[in-house]
Amino acid sequence: MRLGYFAMPLHPLGKTWQTTLAEDRAAVILADRLGFHDAFIGEHLTDAHENVTNSLVFLATLIAETTSIRLGTGTTNLSHMHPALVAANSSMFDHLSDGRFILGVSPGALKSDAEALGILDEDRNRMFGEAIDVITAIWERDAPYDIDLPDNRFKVSTRRTMDPDMGVGSLHKPLQQPRPEIVGTVVAPFSKGVVAMGAKDFHPLSANFLLPQWVATHWPNYVQGKESVGAVADPADWRIARTVFVADTHEEAVAYGRDSEQSPYRFYYRQMLTKMRKLGRVELFKHDRAEPDDAVTLERVLQDMVIVGTPDEVAEQLVAFRDTVGDFGELVYAGLDWVDEGLARRSMELMAEKVMPAVDAVPAAGAPA
């Protein structure tokens, strides 16, 4: 099983922007040194806690600082810019990174971002679908393109201005052919978007803040999408993010990973629970959809969502999780604020060097021994 890294990233108020950006960069550099397969970084324009405004720009600063880790937008919010810009900028990044680019995509969920861009009243999910079709069409076709898909607001052509002798009118292709891997983050139980991912050969990344029973609903939908186009779904293409903290002692793991008021994990899920209550999506944390909202407490969410312990304890919990949701190709480690840099670094080291080898030593349920 591969090991990946994902950060929204989410920081407490009070740290300077320069400090948090440097910390987030250091985490990806460490992940590269430890052999993580890839790193995804999220983006928001107007969130004081999640303060990477453009994941592609952020990741560009890491190309020369890393050697093998694949660098993924986590995600590029496709309602925020014209798809021709996404296609062209992603292609350049793919060349700059020597083919280490992954395009992570989503509609862009933050309403204040949408208001700032003047698209608050737009159907951003529809804009997302339209944009991704245009991006893949640009990569598949040659100039002058003439992309005019039915009911799609984005039209792309250079027919009127193309001049091959002058070298103008063509958008650059990515280094990876036929295109870079495209990954979509899945944040809802029974997501129908996963069906579309399967049909389009995009790969799902199940969010770290979903209960195991909701994560398990994603794979059947991905299989359905693959079957709709006569393809076979490969579990290696499924990424699942989890919130994990590993320490050398059980007591240290529980304190920093869950119980201490200074715990970045407690801070993260306090923020997430507050957001989901305001958005009317607290059911993400419910054991049963019929539960009343007040049954969902911070303490229960922490117990449900944060995997903590020594390397052996964490490996045991991850094997049990895999048995619940089914086999998958990559465990994505959720990166949080470094309240204690030493403990944060040690957790990533133990994850790569102790936990993953122990998980890999246990065959997945249903797999040959």
C-alpha positions, 0 to 999 in steps of 0.5 A: 500500500502506498503512503500519501500526504494531504493537508487542507491545511488548517492553522490556528489564528495567531501564527503569521502567514509566513510561519504557516506557509514555511511549516506546510512546505517543511511537511512536504519536504519531510514526506519526500525524504520519508518516501511518501508517494504523493502530497496534496495541498488544498486551497481557499481564497478567504479562509483565515485558517486554511491559508494556501490561496493557490495550491499550484503556486505553493507546490511550485516552490517545492519542485526543487526541494523534493526529488520523488514525491508526486505533487498534487493540487488538493484541490484546484477549485475549477469554478474559480478560473477559466479551464484554459488557464487550468489546462495551460498552467497544469501543463507547465507545472507538469514539465517543471516537475519532470512529470510529478504532477497530479491534478486534484479537482473540486468545484470550490465549496467555500461560499465566501470564495465564491462571493469574492469572485462574483459567482455566489449565485452560480451552480458551481457543481455544474461549472466544475463539470463543464470545466473538467470536460474542457480541460481534458478536451484541450489536452486531447485535441490540437489547435485551433481546438474549436471546443464548443460542447453542448450546454457548456459555458466555456468555449475554446478556440484559436481559429481566428487568431492562430498563426503557425508561422508565428508560433501562436494559437496553441496551448501547451500539452502536459509532459505526461501523456495522454494526461496527468492523473486526475484525482477528485476528493470525495466528501459525501456518503454515497457520492454520485460524483464517484460514479462519474469519476469511474466513467471518466477514469479519474481516481477518488480520494475519500476524505479523512473526516468521514466515518468508515461506513461512509467511506465504504460507500464510495467503492461500489459507486466507483465500480459502477462508473467503471462498468458503465464504460466497460472497464474494471475498477482497480483498488490501487486507484482508490486513495483514502485519507485518515487522521493519524497520530503516532508516537513512541508511547501510548500516553503521548499519542493519546494526549497530543492526538486527542485529549490535550486542549493544545492538541492540533487534532482537537483543534481541527475537529472542533473547527470541522464540527463547527463548520458542518453544523453551520452548513447543515452537514453534521450527519457526516459524523453520525453513526446513523442518519436518524441520530439527533444532531446533539448526539454528535459531540466533539469527544465522540468525533475525536474517538471516531475519527482520530487514529492514535497510538504507538506504531503497533497500535496504529497498524492494528487500527488501520488493518481493522479499518481496511477490513471494514472499507475494503482493499484500497491502494493508498493511505493518505496521512492528513497533515495538521498544524505543528503545535509541537514540531518534534512530535509532528515530525516523529509521527510522520517518521513512525508512519513511514518507517514502522506503521506502513510495513506492519500494515503491508505485512497483513494481507487485505481481507479477501486477498491471497495470503 
